[in-house]
Amino acid sequence: MNQVIDGQKTLDRHLIDFVDQLRNTGVKISLGSSIDFGLAVTELGAGSSEDIYWAGRSTLINRPEDISIYNKVFKSHWLGIDSLVDEVNKLPALDFLFDDLSDDSEFEDSSKSENDFLSVKYSNLEILSSKDFSNCNRAELQELFYLMNEIRFMGERKKSRRMVKTKKHRKFDFEKSVKSSFRTSGEIVKKHFQEGGERRRRLVLLLDISGSMEVYARVLIRFVHAVMLGRSDVEAFTLGTRLTRLTKELSTRNPDAALKRASDAVEDWSGGTRLGEGIKEFNDHWGIRGMARGATVLILSDGWDRGDSEIVAEQMKRLHRVTHRIVWANPLKATPDYEPLAKGMAAALPHIDNFVEGNSFDSLKDLSILLTK
C-alpha cells in the first residue's frame, strides 16, 4: 500500500504502528492476525473510524480482557484521544480522500487545505504480499521488510535422547520414583514415567549473493535474519565467489544493525557465482564435520553457476548423504513455463528434497510452513 497520510506516513504504516502499540501493551498478536487486519481494512475500506475499529477488533483481539486495552490504544492512535469511550458509534469519523494520483501529484482543488483531507493512494496488501520482489518499489519493499521482521520461525522438531517426564506409562523412571518414596517411608506410592523428548532440528541457510541474484538477495537476507531471531540452532552462510559465514553478524535482534554487520563482512556481494566450490567449502569445513548432519539445509539461489556443473552434482550428493533434507528456493521458479535449465540448477536438482519458489512474501511464508513440517 502506498497511501499517504498527513503527507508522511502511509496507511499501512499507521496500521503496522497500531499493531505494534497493541503488542507493547501485552496483547498477543500473530503475524497472520496482523495480515488479516490489513486485508479486513482493504475489504471494509478506511472511510470511517468505525470500519477500522471493527476490522481490528475482529482480527486482532482473541481474549475478552484485551478489549478495554484495544479501545484505549485505538483512541490514542487513531483519534488522539487518551480517554476511553465505550460506545463505538460515538467515535468521530476519519474521512479519507481516495484518489489515483501519483505520490508527487497534488489535489486539483487547491482551496482545500491538507488538514481537511488524508490523501490515500490505496493498494491491496494481498496483492503486495504476492508481488514479485523484483517488481516492488522501495516503499513496497520497506513494508514487506517490516512484515518479514514479524516472522517467528519455530522450526522442525526431532527426537532427542534426553528423557522427559510424562504422565503416560512409557518408561518407568526408577530414580525419580525412589526419590519420591523418601516422603512415604521408603514405599513407592507414586510411580514416575519418562519418554524421549524432542528438540529443534538445526537449520542451515545458504544464500546466493551473486550478480544474477542481486535483486532477490538483498530481500532474502532479511528473511534469513528473521528466521534467525530468537534461535541458537540456525547457521547462515552466503555463496558467491567464496563462502562467508554470517551467523554471528545476523544474530543481533536489530535488523538494520544485523544487515550492516553482514554487509561489512561480505566482500563478494553481486560478484560471480561458483556454487560447486562454495558448497564444497561448506562440506569440507562445516557440513560433513557435523553442522549439516541431521540438519535441514535451505539453499536460496537461482542456480546460475560459472563453475563446473559436475562439482555441483558431486557436492550436492555429499551434502544430501548427511542432511535430513535439502530445500532449494529459486525465485525464478515462479516464472511461467520455468524449466531448470541453468547448469548449476540442473546438476543440483536430483539431490533436492523440496524445490520451491522464493520470489515473494507469500512464497516465503509458505517456505516457513514447509520447514516446520
Order of alpha helices (4+ residues) and beta strands (2+ residues): beta-beta-alpha-alpha-alpha-alpha-beta-beta-alpha-alpha-beta-beta-alpha-beta-beta-alpha-beta-beta-alpha-alpha-beta-alpha-beta-alpha-beta-alpha
